[in-house]
Amino acid sequence: MKRGGLGRGLSSLIPGAAQGGGLLEVPVSAIAPNPKQPRTEFPEEALGALARSIREVGILQPVVVRARDGVYELVAGERRLRAARLAGLATIPAIVRETDDTDSLREALIENIHREDLSPLELAAAFQELLEELGVTQETVAERLGFSRAHITNTIRLLSLPSDVQRLLAEDKIQAGHARALLGLPHDEARSLVALRVAAQGLSVRQVEELVRNYSLTEPAAAARAIKTPDPSLAEVEEILSEQLATKVSVNLGKRKGRIIVEFGSKDDLERIVSEIIGSGPGMAPD
C-alpha cells in the first residue's frame, strides 16, 4: 500500500500545519466524526474509487482535526477519512487545529492555493476540498484565484482517473495536459492503455488529443469482439507484464494453448520492448 502521496505544498495551505512539528499521523480509529458535517450521503462507488486511488498514490491532502475530550474531532476531510478506512489504512495524515472555525479555514485555503507549488493532483484535491467539504462555490474560487470555472471542473476531474493513471501523473511520467486529454476517452480501460503509451513513447499532448479523437473509430470493432469472463489469474499476469513493459499486454488462454499479445506504437517502441524482454545479451539487443 502506497503512502506519502501528500506533497509539501498542501500542508502549508492550512493554518496550523507548521505548528507542533507539522503533520501528524493519527490513527483513523481515534478520529470522531464532525457533528456539524452537512453531508449525510457518501456514495459507495465514489468512496471505493477514492480508496483505490489512496492505495496507489497515497493521501493527497491531510484531514483537519481538533483535539477534544481526549480524542480528535474531524473538522474537514470526511470523505478522505472514510476512504482511508475502506483502503485499510491504520493512520492518516492530519493537521491539528485549535479551532473548528471553517470560515477561517476556507479563507486560508483560497488565499494560499495560488502561492504554493502544487502538483496537478494536489491542486485538484484542494479544489475539491473547497467545493465539496467547505461549501465554497465555483464562482468564488474562479474569481479569487483567476481560474475559469472550466479549468476548476477539469482539474477536479483528474481525481476520477483510474488509480494507475493517477500514479503515472503523480510520478511525472505523464503531464496534466495528457491527463485532461485522457478524460475524453469513454472508459477507464482506454484511459489506462493510452496513458501507458504516453509514458512509454513520450507522446505530446497534441498527439494524445489526436489519439482520443481517433479512438472512436476502433472502439466499435473492439466492442464487437466476444466478451468472455476474465480469469483473475490471467488478469494479474496481464497487469504485471503491462507494468513491466509499459504497454498493453493481453494474455489469452485457449483449450490447448494460449498466446500473449504485446502492443507497440512504433518501430522504436518495439525495440524498447524487445530490450525489456531479452535484456542486452550478446547479439540479442536490437541495433
N, C-alpha and C positions, 0 to 999 in steps of 0.2 A: 504494500500500500504506500503510495507516494505521500510525502509530507513536504512542507516548506514551499508551497505554492505562493505564499504571500510575499509580495515584493516590498522593497523598503519604502516605496512611495506611500502606499495606503496607510501604513501605520502612522505616518506623520500628518495625515489628513484630519485625524480625530484628536481633539484636545485630551490630554491625559496619557497619551501613548509614550511620551518621553519621561513620565514620572514613574518612580518606583522600579526603574530598570527596564521600562518599555513594555513589550508584550509579555503576557503570562500564558502558560499552557495550563488551562483549567480543565479538570475532569468534567466531561459532559454531564455526568450524574450529579454534579454539585451545582448546576445552574437551574434555578427555578424560573418558570415562565413569567412573562411580564403581565400583570393583571390588567394593564391598560392597552394591551395589544388589540388594535382594531380589527385585524384579520382573524377570521374564525375558520376559514376553509383553506386547506393546503392540498391541492390535487396530488394524488399518489403518483401519477405518471410524471409530473414535473419534479416532485421530490426524488423519484427514482433516477431521473436524468441527472439531477444535481449531485446525487450520491455517486453515480458513476464518474462524473467529472471530478469530484473530490478524490476518488481513488486514483485517478490518472494524474491530475495536476495539483492536487492539494487544495487547501483553503485559500482562496484569492483575497479575502477580506476578513479581518477579525470580527468577532461579535463584540458588542459593547455591553458590559455588565456593571453593576454596582454591588458593593458588599452590604448585606442587610441581614441582621439577625443570624449571623453565623453562616450564611450561605450567600451565593451570588445570585442576584436577581437580574434577569435579562432586560436590557434597555433597547437594544436593536440587534437583529440577526436571527429572528425566529426560524426562518426558512433554512438558513445555513445550519443552525443547531439541530433541527430535525433531520436534515440530510446527513449531517455528520454522524448522528446516532445510527441512521439507516446504513451508512457506509461502514459502521463498525469501529469508528474512531473512539479511543478511550479518552483523549483530551482534545481541546480545540483552542486555537489562539484567541485570546480575549484581551480587551483593554478595560481596565477597571477605572470607572469614573466615580467621583464623589456624589454626583447628582444624576437624576434621570431626566434632566431638562432637555427634552428632544428639540425644543426650539433653538437652543444654542448649538446643539449637535448638527442640525440641518444647516444652520448658518455657517458653521465652521467647515463642513464638507463642501458647500458651494464656494466659499471663499478660497479654499485651498486646492481644489481639484486642478485648476489650470496652472498652479505654481509647481506642481510635482511632476516628475518624470515617470509617468505610469505606463505600464505595458498595455496593449490593447485589451487584454482580458481583465486587468485590474481596473481600467477605466470603465469597462462595461459593468463590472461589479459595483463600482462607485455610483454609476448612473442608476443601476437597479436599486441600490440601497436608498438613494434619494427618492425615487419614484414609488417603489413598492413598500419599503419599510418605513420611510419617514414622511410620506404623503406630499412630496413636492411635485408640482405639475411640470409637464414637459415645457410649457411656455416659460415658466420661471427659470428652469435650468438653461434653456436655449438663450434667453435674454441675458442672464447673468454671466454665462460663460462664453457667449459669442458663437455657439454652435447652432446649426439648423436642427429643426425637430427631426428631419430625416436622418441626420448624422447620429443623433442620440438613439433613435429607434434601431438603426442598423448596427450601431455599436453594441447595444444590449443583445441583439440577435446573435452575436458571436457566442454568447453563452448557451445557445441552443445547438451549436455544432456538436457532432459526436465527440466523445472524450478523446479518441485517438487524434482527431484533427486539432482539438484544443491543445493537446500535448505538443504537436508539431509547432503550433503557434507560440506556445509558451517557451519552447526551446529555440525560437527564431529560425526554424527550418522553413517556415512559410511566413509571409508578412500579412498585416491586417488587410491590405488590398486584396491579396489572394483569398483570405478567409471570407471577406464580404462577397467576393465573386462566387465562392462555393455555395453560398446561401441560395443562389439561383437554381441549384440542382434540385431534382424532385424528391430525393430521399437520402438518408444517411449513408447507405452503401456507396452511392455515386460520389458523395462528398469525400468519403474516406479514400476511394480509389483515385480520384483526381488529386487530392491532397498529397498522396504518396508520389504521384507523378511529378507534382510541383517540386517536392523536396528532392527527388532523385535527379530531375533534369534541370532544375534551376529555371523553370519557366517564368516569364514575365507576367504581370497582372493582365496585360492585354491578351496574351496567349491563353490564359486561363478563362478570360471572358469569352474568347472565341470557342474554346472547348465547351463551355457551358451552353453557348448558343447552338452548337452542333450536336450536343448530346441528345436532343430530342429526335434527331434523325436515326440514331442507333438504338434508342431505348425501346421503341415498339418491337423491334426484332428480338431484343433480349427478353422482353416480357412474354413473347410468344413461345419461347422455349418451354419445354415441360418442366413443371415445378416439382421438385422432389423434397421429401422431408430430410433436412440436413442431419448428417451424422455428427454428433458433438465431438467425437474424437478426431474426425477429419477436419472439422471447423477449427479445432485447436492447432492442428498441423498447418492449415492454411494461414492462420494468424501468425504463427511462428515464422514460417517461410516468408510471408509478406513483409514482416518487420525486418527480417534479416536481409532481404534483397531489396527492400524499399520499393516494391512494386506489387501489383495484384498477382496473387498466386492461387490457382484453383486446383483442388485435388478431387478427381472423380474415380470412384471405385465401382467396377462392374462385377459380374458374377465370377469371371475367371481372371481378369486383370484390371489394372487401373491406369490412370495417366495423370501427369502433373502439367498444368498449363501455366507458363510464366509469361506475363505480358511485358512488352517493352515498347518504348516510344520512338526509338531511332537506332541507327547502327551504333552510335556512341553509347547509348543506353544499354544495348545488347552486350557490347564489350564490357561495360561496367558490371553487368550481371554475371557474365561468364567469369570475370575475375573474382567476384564474390564467391562463386561456387567452387572454382578449382584452385583459387589462390594464385600464386605466382611460381608454380613449379617449373622446372626446366622444360622449355619447348612447349609449354601449355598456355602461358599467358598470351592474350591477344596482342598483336603489334600495336 
